[in-house]
Amino acid sequence: MSDTQSLNKERHMPSLNRASPNLFSSNIVHQDQDTLHPEQVLDKLTHLLGASNVQADPEKNEHYRMGWRSGGGNALAVLFPQTLLEIWRSLEICVEGDCIIIMQAAKTGLTEGSTPSGNDYDRPVVVINTLAMNQLYLVNDNEQVISLPGATLHQLQSQLNAVNRAPHSVIGSSTLGASIIGGISNNSGGALVKRGPAYTELALFAQINEQGQLVLVNHLDVELGDTPEEILTNLQNGNFDKRELPDSGKLASDKEYIARVKDVDASTPSRFNADKRRLYEASGCAGKLAVFAVRLDTYPIAAKEKTFYIGTNSVSELAQLRRQILSSFDNIPEVGEYMHRDIFDVSAKYGKDTFLSIKHLGTDALPRLFSIKGAIDAKFHKWSWMPKHFTDKVMQFIATLFPKHLPKRMIEYREQYEHHLILKMSDEGIAEAQDFLKTFFAASDTGNYFECSQEESESALLNRFAAAGAALRYEIIHEKEVGEILALDIAIPRNELEWLETLPEEIEKHLEMKLYYGHFFCYVFHQDYILKKGSDAHLVKKMMLELLSARGAKYPAEHNVGHLYEAEPDLQNFYKSLDPTNSFNPGIGKMSKTKRNCSCCV
């Protein structure tokens, strides 16, 4: 698919006012004079869901109103519907009550996009948590999957392993609980070089049209019934043909990404959240729709894989390695993860408990452990006499009691080299990499590599996985000595050779530590800055973003704008087209939180 074809997809967006065989209307249309009072909204929601699934007590629902790293605000209630149909009925009540609706799954976002933000909204806020609806249905001989809103990437990976298939993305840096639809809604990226941003044109969702009417749009290309009740019930119960779903030609993944990432001479980034090529209905909607399901491609599992650990003291050497691999290999890497020596150290020390937990307990145990930790933190937070971040400090202390956990050769490379690259190849690509690396480093006096054993491969990737949480842990442990953490994720142009930034003194003087890591072949970097005590985080961020814009970088690259970044014009227009009345997740992208007039109110 050409870029021109992709850009023209916006004309195929469903009209919010046009009758369609795939569009189903609710009888609820908001009229100002008939708006329910907040107490009436709560009564109706409680009658619908039951008291145990409506939490209006601000002390008891605090966890769901606060961001993972920052942010939060008040809400009329947090809802926990148990079926897709209950979500739909809840949406009808919220529309009738002229409420703001914030859809939420695992709440793992880093930019405050899945919770309220402040208390300056012009309407009551209702948060709808969708984690209870976590069904996954493998279809088309396991070559695709239909995911409901509560299903997680970890769950998908486990289910696909059983049928020798792989998902569109693997677990990211922030947490093991990330939801599939959350990734689609934010065009999230990840560590897999061949996959690109999470993307699909096949989705089932609800939206509020220009008349203030709630509508259900079925673009899954699955026959599920003729009414919202039939469609949502049949979908949740799996009552549809899973063998040979029709192929309408719509994409269930970003199929052009390999060609895009191989274009190393392009002056634009390979992927970023505001790329209008990949803004389509649920994909990139950032909570501006209530997404009930998405349909995605799955992938064959490689027969063989081999990991190579690369160290160098030369920025240009690593840039040339990237260019040559992407432009000359027949088989591009599966994974290419970069770590600077500083984040290597931080992850090794402050991510050690995460590393050991995954290694010895397995990834299956981690979501439950994260949930337990979250519940304990929420309880301790209410006790003023408890130290801040008590569980993190206890876990950090316990980790120090264990012996060193990283393999000897990784430690040796840490001593010798500033820059580290974890390169994973598969099948025929293994021999390509072996021949290339032997020749590439033969005459080098600044870098080298080794082929990893299975244990070394797992350790290298685990140390990289723990990096984002480790940076936050560092800030927590040293909160008395250092300032805030400024976390940026950026995408730089594909033809850039000087990929590692050089900061001016006016920024450098504010920084205690710079932590660089990311997806090297995609040129997407996570850059965490630990500020010095007393430095103004807003000022530093402003200067940093100006510098990035001058470099031709795009930000955010994969965590989306949330409430921390200003949305670009294309992204703003996309949000407005999905949500004309500004009822879903208003304020994201630093846009207005106030209601936009719909035709029924004019």
Secondary structure, DSSP 4 states (H G I P E B T S, - for coil): --HHHHHGGGGGSPPSSS--TTEEEEEEE--GGGPPPHHHHHHHHHHHH-GGGEE--TTTSHHHHB-SSS-B---SEEE--SSHHHHHHHHHHHHHTT-EEEEESS---SSSTTS--SS--SS-EEEEE-TT---EEEETTTTEEEE-TT-BHHHHHHHHHTTTEE-SS---SS-TT-BHHHHHHTT---SBTTT-S---S-EEEEEE-TTSEEEEEEES-----SSHHHHHHHHHHT-S--S-----S--SS-TTHHHHHH-TT-SS-S--TT-GGG-BTTBT-TTSSEEEEEEEE-EEPPS-EEEEEEEES-HHHHHHHHHHHHHH-SS--SEEEEEEHHHHHHHHHHSHHHHHHHHHH-GGGHHHHHHHHHHHHHHHHT-TTSPTTHHHHHHHHHHHTSPP-S-HHHHHHHHH-SEEEEEEEETHHHHHHHHHHHHHTTT-SSEEEEEPPHHHHHHHHHHHHTHHHHHHHHHHHTTTTEEEEEEEEEE--TT-S--S----HHHHTTEEEEEEEEETTTTEEEEEEEEETT--HHHHHHHHHHHHHHTT-BS-SSS--TTTSPPPHHHHHHHHHH-TT--BSTTGGG---SPPPPGGG-
